[in-house]
Amino acid sequence: MTDHASSGQTDRGLECSPQTSAYRALMARIDRAARQAGRLGADIRLLAVSKGQPAAAIEALCRLGQRDFGESYLQEALPKIARFGDKGLVWHFIGPMQTNKCRDIAAHFDWIHSLDRAAHADRLDRRRPAHLPPLQVCLQVKLSLEPRKSGVDPDQLLTLARHVDGLPRLRLRGLMAIPEASQDPAVQRAAYARLMALFCALRAAGHDLDTLSMGMSDDLEAAILEGSTLIRVGRALFGGREIG
Ligand SMILES: *Cc1c(COP(=O)(O)O)cnc(C)c1O
């Protein structure tokens, strides 16, 4: 552990903790990209992806005012959610979906970004506890033709959106995608432009969507230029992680 990291453990040292400087640097990146796009940085919601990170790192970001946190693995996420239960945080499930995860996701998360099939939607709807507001949903779209990737095929998207809109305990908010990694900003932007086009098509079909979940540590500028409303950032905020 470096001197900086250990000083971040105390209130007094928080000003120079690694999370503080990474957070400020990220805010500056968001503002710069937003300005270039003729948008306001404040209009882009930041989801801090805390998978693989210890509770202390979440705590440090909480103190900086961060509220939205994303996790990919249930067994890692559930103890964290319980630990911060009284802090008013908003928890987003962004990991791979499986039928046997639906109950815990419905019971413990506020959002899911990785829904890609009607059977899981039905299960989440049935399992969402009555005392909670509807589960907020982004549909994950498959942007490339690679067969193993999760996500709904673009030509099935409208059907799935209609289905989810008909479920009372789910609230369809928008779309999410994880494009194939590329260092080329033009390639990054082209993928996100495709997601934006699908988003516009769904809205034109009458779906009341407000969330375009796109952009990560290495391509958030491209995503913001293409109209992202929510970026999911892990490494640029927390540094490296042990898993995922
Ligand atoms: C891990 C992950 C992220 C964050 O990726 P970084 O490159 O660390 O910013 C975003 N979205 C999803 C779906 C992820 O699994």
The ligand as an SDF file (V2000), in Angstrom:
LIG
                    3D

 15 15  0  0  0  0  0  0  0  0999 V2000
  -16.3910   -4.0270  -15.5320 C   0  0  0  0  0  0  0  0  0  0  0  0
  -17.4630   -3.3580  -16.3110 C   0  0  0  0  0  0  0  0  0  0  0  0
  -17.4270   -1.9680  -16.5290 C   0  0  0  0  0  0  0  0  0  0  0  0
  -16.2850   -1.0860  -16.0900 C   0  0  0  0  0  0  0  0  0  0  0  0
  -15.1970   -1.2730  -16.9210 O   0  0  0  0  0  0  0  0  0  0  0  0
  -13.8660   -0.3600  -16.7400 P   0  0  0  0  0  0  0  0  0  0  0  0
  -13.1350   -0.6650  -17.9800 O   0  0  0  0  0  0  0  0  0  0  0  0
  -13.1890   -0.8490  -15.4950 O   0  0  0  0  0  0  0  0  0  0  0  0
  -14.2880    1.0490  -16.6430 O   0  0  0  0  0  0  0  0  0  0  0  0
  -18.4980   -1.3920  -17.2020 C   0  0  0  0  0  0  0  0  0  0  0  0
  -19.5480   -2.1210  -17.6400 N   0  0  0  0  0  0  0  0  0  0  0  0
  -19.6130   -3.4570  -17.4390 C   0  0  0  0  0  0  0  0  0  0  0  0
  -20.7990   -4.2000  -17.9500 C   0  0  0  0  0  0  0  0  0  0  0  0
  -18.5790   -4.1180  -16.7840 C   0  0  0  0  0  0  0  0  0  0  0  0
  -18.6540   -5.4500  -16.6150 O   0  0  0  0  0  0  0  0  0  0  0  0
  1  2  1  0
  2  3  1  0
  2 14  2  0
  3  4  1  0
  3 10  2  0
  4  5  1  0
  5  6  1  0
  6  7  2  0
  6  8  1  0
  6  9  1  0
 10 11  1  0
 11 12  2  0
 12 13  1  0
 12 14  1  0
 14 15  1  0
M  END
$$$$
